[in-house]
Amino acid sequence: MQTGTDFRSRRQFRAAATRLAASGAAAAALLVALPPQDATATSIAPPICKPGNDKACYKEIRIINNTNGTIYAIIQGSIQTNPAINCAKGDVWLQRALGDTKNCYVVANDYYAYVNPVRGILKGETVSVMVPWWSALNKDRDPKADSHVDWWRGGRIYIFDDQTALNDSYKVNAGRRGQSVAFASGSPAVKCNTATKNACSASELKIYRVQPEIPGSAIMTQSPNQLNEWTFADVGPLAAGAELTSLNLNYNVSNVDQLYLPVAMEPIAPGYKVGYMGTLMSVTDWRARLVTFTGANANQTSTTNWPIYNNPIDAKTKKRRYPNAGIRVPSTLAAFNYYMSPAYIDGNTKLPEIIPLPTPFDRTKLPKLIRNIEVNWQNCTTAPYKNCPLKDWYTPIKQSFDKSYKTYLAKCWGNGQGPSYMAPLADGLPKLETYMRFLHGWVPFRVDKVGGKGACTAADVPDLPQTNEPPSQMGYAPVNYMKLQYDFEQLGAKGAQMFNPYTQLIHGSLADGFLNASAYAFSIDDHESFQNHPGSGLIFAVGGGNGLPNKKKVPPAVPQFYEWYTAGVSLGKSPTSAGWKSYGICASETNREFSSDDPGTIGLNPKTTPSPCMITLRDTNNKKYQIKIMTFNATGTMPYQIWPEFTATGPKPFDPRIVVCPNNDGWCKYTNETARRADPNKPNKAPTFTLGTRAPN
């Protein structure tokens, strides 16, 4: 899926690599969640990256240490082997940056820039690193190196608070088998900012090519760290010409893989109008809440509710492998990925990477909340549907994943030679942990063929349904999936009936003991939107808000509008009017702020929106506006006839059975309604159930 913010191509499972890569799911999350770039956007020229005139070629990465200890950072330039212009594999970002579409610019390796790997970033310090769009490499020193590194597309930062964990890779890459890179003459390179009060040590800033054939060269799953990602440009869809349209900052805080350190992420931009994503929580508070959620014991060698990453204690020295590391919690996706195919620290089968690991494996002995997820799924997808009042929400999801797995068996299983964790059982499906791993990653069962030629591709096992597809193509499966992730908010699920308690941990309220973080909790999380803003870089504040210019959290996205499945209220905006400030859904007052003064369309799911429903709005001048929607229908054959058929005309802009103006004001009276379930001339066109408002007065 090509997106305007192509953080990185979806990482496929390989038969030889059964573990979840430490950063793979976060990339997948952003890929799935981001909308396609507007193909009509105006193209721009790339920045100049020549010596003496290359300021526009750089973005700043600023790291603020608000913890009580020392932290460390690695900035990654990522592998790029995606389809490019005239290339099956390459990097269209580099093609646009270098103004050259004749070459593919494949980036076959990851590259690590170690920031203060020896000294570290001390308590209260800030480091500022300038990251260029690209670096040209001199391959004389390392023939396996690529011609260029792309630092802006799918850029990553790993933050550590334990030097032993950092050294898992640093000592390998800096040792005799390591391979530091050499840059071509005149090439831009990652460097310390010349700003004052910058703790970045230029002498320590070293860059290495990751060598997967050398154990420890790549960051290991066992090494505790916190990951975040960005892409510093917008390139349109490949099919539409892949034009460079902006040098915006694209980013999101992702907890799709794990929870380790509390991080707030904020753009560097004039006026600092955009606040932070993530959390300003202290490390102490953060870890206390994770301990409570997981039920970890005092020395974190066992848990009762949720698994944790193992930080083993040496029997002789009584010291932990990572002496300064705290509790680290796998996501639902990572936990099931592990229980699908366990891995071990340094290959020692006595040291599982995640604990507890029942040996021999017995799913009834898994941590309570993990086991609840399994039992709830079985209750809600298997007759007699015991203890599952939300059964109908689960059905299209189950049908979509069953179909995907059966397609995998037919196309990619390799005549029974596939990996054991993908083997079909008596019911024709894989073991439950495998099924749950793909379910909670929202990815198709696409594992490379074993016993056959080539990779298992989308031509073999298609992608899962998308929300822009009609009911006949199961487009409501992902709509239901995202709603079930928040079943604790609107659907009334509690305890063992919850689809995914990890989502509640991240988004639940502080008062209830949760984290209330603005971050992705799962791979297609639309509850928290990614950010796209002009700016000169990003700030990463770890363990608190000191040093952040704007300490206000970015509001969550408005409820998503899906043409086939929801009604929508499209808010008017004009260059001469005030913008929109806040809103309330089925409320007489506003209770949430918009993330932008031009928020677009509010989606209203007819299955969960009560009626009548008052939509209350305030503009940036604090003036109040209201529309009352009298009814929604969610019965009959999908797509639902949400409102009776209606097309606005001059004297009759809306159906009075559907819309009421509570204040009898002129603004509301000009609301335009369109209610059309089907267009007889366009049978594949999505229905339209929308209200369009005027801009604020």
N, C-alpha and C positions, 0 to 999 in steps of 0.2 A: 504494500500500500504506500503510494507516494504521498507525502504530506509536505506542507510548507515548512514544517519544522522536523526534518528528517533526522531524528536523534541517532538512529542507527537501524539497519535492517533487522527484522525479527530474527532472533537467534534460534535456529532449529535444533531440536534434539539430535544428537549423533549417537549411533549405537556404541561408539567407543567412549562417549562422554555422558554419563548418566546423571551427573550432579548438576544442580542449578548453578550457572556461573554467578559469581558474586554480584555482578552488575547487569546481567542479561535481562532480568525481568523488568527493571526500572526503565530500560530503553524500550522494551516492548510496551510498557504501560503508556508511555508518551506517544509512541507510534499509533497505538490503537485509539487513543483519546483525542488526538488533535484533528481538527477539521482540515480538509484539503485547502491548499492555498488558492486564492482567487486567480484563475488563469488569465483574467482580463487586466490584472494589475500592471502598471507601467514599469518597464524594465529600467534598470539603472546601471551605470558603469561600476566596475569593481574599484575598490580603493587602490591607491598607488602604494606600492611596497618597494620603493627603491631607496637605497641608502641616502640619508639626509632629507628625505621627503616621504617618510613612511608612517607618520603619526596615525593616519586613518586606518592603517593596516593592523593596529593593535587594539585590544580591549583589556581592561584591567580586571584582575581577580584579586579581591581584597579579603583577607581572612582575619577575623578578630577573635582573640582568645579570651572569652569571659569565664572559662573554667577555673578551677583552683589548682590546676597542674599545667604541664607542658603538653602541647599538641604538635602534630606533624601533618604534612600534606603532600599528596602526589597529584599532579595535574596530568591527565592522560590525553594524548592525541590518538584517536581510535581507528581501528581497521575500517576500511571503506572498500567493499567489494560489491556495491549495488549496481543495478543497471544505470548506465550513463548515456550521454548522447552518442549514438553510433557504436555503443559498446555494451556487450552483455554484462561485463563487470568493470567497475571504475568508480569515479567520484565526480559527479556533476558539479558539486560545490567547487572543487579545484578547477574544473574546466571553465567555470564562470569566473573564478578568481583570477585565473591566469590568461583568460581570453583565448583559450585554445580548445576547440572541440575536436581536433584531429587526433589527439592523444587521450587515452582513457584515464590515466592517473590512478591506477589501482593502488590502494594502500593496504598491503598484505600483513602489516604488523601493527601492534600497539606500541606507543612510545610513552615512557614515564619521565616527567620532569619532577625531581625530588626537591621540595622546598624545605630548606633548613633541616636536612636529615640527621645531622649530628647535634647541632645546637638546639633545634626545635624552636617552636614559637612559645615563648614563655607567658606565664599568667599576665593578663592585661596588655599584651603586645598585639600589634597589628602588622601584618606583612602585606605588601602590595607587589603583585607580579604582573608584568605586561605580557600578554599572550597574543602572538600574531595570528593572522588567519592561516598562514602556511609558513613552512620552512623548507627550503631546498637543501637536500643532503648531498654530501660528498661521499660517494660510494667506494672510494679507494680503500678506506679503512675497513668498511663492512660491506662486501658485495651483496649480502642478503638484504641490505636496507632498501627502502623504497626511494623513488626519486624525490618525493615530497612527503611531509607530514601535514595533515589537515587538523589544526587545533580547534577549529570553530564548529565543525560538524560533529555532533555527538561527543562534544568535549565532556570530560568527567573530572571530578575531584574526589579523592578519597581522603578522609580526615581520620587520623589516629590519635589516641591519647595514651598509647603504650608503645614505647620505642622498640621493644622486642617484636611487637607485631609489625611495625614498619620494617624492621631489619629482616623479617622473613624474606622479603624481596630485595631490600636495599643491599644487604651484604652479598647476595648472590649477584646482583647486577653490577655492583661496584667492585666485586672480587675479580680474581684472575680470569674467570670465564665470562665475565660481563662484557657488554659491548656498548660503550658510550658512543654517541653519534658525533659525526663531524659535519659541519654545515658548509655548503658551497659558498664561495666568495660572494659577499654582499647580501647573503640571505638574511631575512628577518629571523629572529630566534627568541624563545622565551627568555625573559630577563627581569631582574629586579627593577622596580620603578625607582626613579630618581627622586621621588617625593621625600619630604622631610619626615622624620619620625617613622621611618620604615625599617622594620626589624628583619627584612629579607637579607640574607647573607649571599652576596654574589659569588663568593668563593665556593659555597656549598651547593649552589644551584646546578645540578647535574642532570643530564638527559640521556636515557638509555633506550635502546630497542629491546622490547620484550622478546625473549627466546623461549617459546613454549617447550622446546625439546629439552631445556635445562630445568629440572625441578626447582621451583621457588622463584624463577624469573618473573612469572606473572603472580599477582597478588593471590594468595591462596584463600579458599573459602573459610578456612579455620582462623584467619588473621582478623581480629576485630577492627572494624572501621565503619565509617558512615559515608555513603555515596550520595553525590548529587550530580546533575547533568545540565547541559545547556547546548544550544546551537545559536551562533551569532550571525545569522543571515536568514533571509527568506528566499528560497528558490522554488518556483512553481512546479506543477506536475510535469513529469518527463513527457507525457503524451501531448502536452500543450506547448512544448518547446523549452521547458525548464529555464525560464528567464529569472535572472537575479532581480528581485523587486524591492528589497530593503536590506539594511544592515542592522535590523532590530535584534534585541535580546529576547530569546525564547527560552523559557526555563520553567521548572516546577520542582517542588520538593517531593520526592518519591519515597514512600515507605513500602513499596510493593514487595521488596525482598526482605527487609528487616527493620528493626528499631535498635539503634545503638546510642548515638549522640543527638541531643537536641540542637537543631540548626535552624536559623532564620536566614532567609535568602531575599535580598532586596536589590533593585537596579540602581546603578549610579547614573543619575540623570539630573538635568537642571531643575532646581526647585524640589527635588525628591518628593514628587506628588504621589508616587506609588509606594505603598507600604510594603510590609514584609509578608512572605509566605513561610510556613513552618511553625516555629514556636520560640518564645523567649524564655521558656522554662529553664531553671537551673539544672545542672546535671544531677544534683542531689535529689531534687523533687522528681525529676524524670525517672531516675532509677528506682526510687521508692514506689512509684506507681507501677513500673514494670514488674517489680518483685510481687506486689499485691496481685496483679493480674495473673501472673504465671503460677503463683503459689510456690515460688522457689524457697528452699530452706536457707538458713543463715549463711552457709558457706557455698551456696549455689552449686551443690553437687547433685541435687534432685529437685523435681517440681511435681506438683499435683494437678495443676490446671492447664498449663500450656508449656511446650518444650522451650528450652533455651540452648544456646550454643555452649559447648563444653569448653571450659578453661581448666584443664586437668591439673591436679596437685601432685607433684612428684613425691613418691612414697618415701624417698630418702631425705630429700632436702626440705620437704614440707612446703615448698614454694610453688606458686602457680606458674604455669607456662608463660602467661602474660601477666606479670605481677601488678601492673597498674590498670588493667582493664576491668570494666564493670559488666553488669548484666547485659546480655545481647539476645534479642528476641527475634526468632524467625517469623516471617509472615505466614499466613495460611498456605500460600503457594509454596514457599520454601520448605515448610514443615512437611507437606505431603510429598513434595519432590524428594525429600530425604527419606521418608518412610517408604516411598516407592522403591528406592535403590540406595541404601545407606552407604556412607563413605566414612573414612576414618582418618584421624590425625596422623600424618606421616605413615599412613598405611597400617598402623597398629590396630588390630581388630579389638583390642581392649580399650581403645580410646575413640569412641564414636564422636563425630563432629557435633552432633546434636543429642541432647539427653532429655528425657530418658529414652532408651532404645530397648524395648523388651527382647530378651534373648532366651530361648528362641522367640521369633516374632509372634506376638499375640496382640491383635488389635484391641481386644477387650481390656488390655492393660495400658493402652495409650493414655496420655493426660486427659483429664475429664472433658475439657472444652473441645479438644480435637476429636475425641470419641463422640461427643454430642453432635458435631458437624456431620460425621458419618451416619450416625443413627437417624438424625433428622432427615438427611438426604434419602436414605432408604425408606423411611416412613412416608415421605412426601412423593416418592416416585414408584412405590410398589403397593399394590392392593394388600390389605384393606385400608391403606393410607391412615394408619393409626396415629393419633395425636398430631394431625397436620391440617389445620383449618385453611392453610394457604396452598393446598394441593394444586389448584388450577394455575397458580403462578409458576410452578415448577415444570409443568407438563411440556411446554415447547422447548425448554432448556434441555430436558432429558431427551426429547426426540432429536434435537440438533446434535447432541454429543453421541448418542447411539449411532446415528447415521454416519457421523464422522469416523467413528471407530470401525464400523463395518466396512466403510470405504477403504480405510487403512489396511484392514486384513486382506481385502481383495486386491489392492494395488501395490502395497509396500511391505507386507509381512515377510515375503521371501520364502514361501513354502515352509513355514514353520521354523525358519532359521533366524527370526528376529530376536531382539533382546528378551530375556525371560520376563522382565517386568511388563512387557507388552503382550504376553501370551493370553489367548482367550481361555476363559474358564467354562464351566458347564452351561452358564447362562448366555454364552456367546460374547461376553464382555471381559475386559481385563480385571485384575484384582482391584479392590475398592480404592486403595491408596493411589494407584496409577490413574484411575478414573478421576479421582478428586484432584490430583495434581493438574491435569489438563483442564478440568472444570474451573478451578480457581486461578488458572492462568488465562482463561478464556482464549485458548489456542486449540487449533485442530490437532487430531492425532496424526502428526506428520513426523515420523521418525524414519531416518534414512533406510533404504532397502538393504536387507542382508540376504545374500544369495542372489542378488540381481545387480544389474549395472545402473550406475548413476544415483542421483539423490532422489529422495521422496519429495516431490514438488507440489505446488498448488494445482498443477495439471493432474496430479494423481489424487490428492486429497484437498479439495477446495477449502477456502477460508470459511469460517463460521458465518452465520447470517449477520447482516449489517442492518442498522436501524432504518436505513433509507429504502429497504426492500419491503415489498408488500407481504401481507399475511400468508399468501400462498408460498412464499419463500422463507417463511418463519422469521420475518424481520422483527416480530414482537418478542422473540427469545431474548435478545440482548436488552430490550426495554425492561422485560420482567427481571432479568438478571440484576440489572443495576438497582431496580426497586427493592429486590430481595436483600441486597447488600445493606440497605437501610431499613430493613423490616422492623427494627426496634423503634424507629421514629414514627412511621405512618401506618404500618400494618399491624402493630400491636404484638409482635412476636417477643417472647421473653424466654430467658433461660435456655432450656434444651430445644426450643422451637426456633432458635435463631439460625439463620443461614450462615453467618460469618461474624462471630463475636470480635474478631480482630478489627473489623471496620468500626465497631463501636468503641474499641480501645482508642483508636486514632481520633475519631470524630466526636465521641461522646463528651459530655460536659465535665469541666473540672470539678464541679460540685459533687458529681457522681463518682469521682475517682479516676476519670479518664484523662486523655491528653488534650482534647480540643485543639488539635493541630490542623492547619490548612495544608494538607499534603495528600498525595494519592495513596489510598489504602489498598487498592486492587487495580488490576490491569486496565480496566476501562472506566475508571472512576470519573464521572462527570459532576460529582458533588463539589469537587474542588477543581477549578479551571486552571489550565496552564496560563502563563503570562507571556505577552508579546508587546514589548515597548521599545521605543527608541532609547538609546543610552550608550554610555562608554564603557560599561562593565557591570560586574556583579559583586555584591558584598555577601560574605558568608560569616554570620555572627554565631559563634558556638557557645552555648550555655548561658545565654542572656542577651539583653538588648543594648548593652553599652557600646557606643560607637556607631549605632544605626542612626542615620539622620531622621528617619521616619519610623517611629515605634508603633504605628497603627497597622493592624493586620489587614491584609487585602480581603475584602468580603468574598464569600463563596459565590460561585456562578449561580445565575437564576436557574430555576428548574428547566431542564432541557425540553425543547419543542421538537417533536417527531411528527412529520406530516401525516403519516399513516395512522398514528396511534393516539395523538393528543390534540386538544384544542390549544389555541394560542392567543395571547394578547400582545400585539405588536405596537410598541410605544413610539409615537412620532417624535422626531427631533429635527430642528432646523438650525442653520448657522446663526440665526438672529435671536433664537429663543434661549431660555434657560435650559439647563440639562436636567436629567433625572437624578435624584439623590437616593431615595429609599422607597421601599414597598412593603406591603403586607398582603398575604394571600389568605382569603377568608378571614379577614381581620378588619376592624374598624379604624385601626391606626397602623402606621408603618412600623415594622419591627426588624427589618433587615436593610442594609445599605446595598446599593448596586456597586459592582466593581468598576463600572464606567458610567459616565453621564449619558451614554447612548447605548443602553443595554440590549436593544433589539427586541426579541420576542420571548415572553414568559410562557413556558409550556404548562399545561394543566391536564393531568391524566384523568380521564373521565371515570376510571375505576376507583380512584382514591380521593378525588376532590369533592368535598361535600357541597350540597346545594340547598338553598341559595348560597352564593359565595361573593363576598364583597372584596373587590380589588381596590386597595388603597395605595395611593402614590403621593410622594412629595417631590417637588423640584428643588433645584439648587438654591432657590430663593425661599425655600421652606413652605411654599404654597401647597395646599392639600387638594387632591383630586380623587374622585371615587367613581367606580363602575360596579354595578351589582349584576352578577350573572345568575339567572334564576334556576337553571337546571342543566344537568349533563346526563347523557344516556350512555350506558356501557353494556347494553344487552343486544341480542341478535347476532347475526353473522358479522365477523370482522371483515373490513373495517367498520366500526360502529357508526351508526347514524347519531353522532354526538348531539347535533341540533337539527331541527327540521330544515329542509332545503330552503335556502334564502340567498338572494343576490341583492346587494345594496343598490338603490336608485336614489336620485336626487332628493325627492321629498320623503323617502323612507330608507334611511341609512342602516337601520337595524330592525330586527324582529322584536317587538315589544314583549313577546312571550319569553324572550331570552335575555334581553338587556333592559335594565331599569337604571335611570339616572337619579340617584338618591337625593342629590342637592338641586336637581332641576336647573343645572347650570349649562351655559352654552358650550363649554368644553366637552362635556359628556355627550351632549345631543348630537355632536358631529362624529360620533363613533361609527365606523363602517363595519358591517358584518358580512362575511361570506361563509355560507354553509352549503357545501356541495360534496355529497358522498362519492359521486361518480360522474365523469364526463363521458356521455355516450360516444363522443367522437374520439376520445382518448382513453380506452379501457385500462391502460397501464399507468395512467396518471394518478398520483396520490390524491386522496380527498383533501378538501380544504375546509377547516373549521376555525376561522380566525376572526378576531376583532382588531381593527386598526384604529388607533387613537390619533388625535391631533398632538402636535408638539405642546409643551407647556405654554400657558398664556403669558 
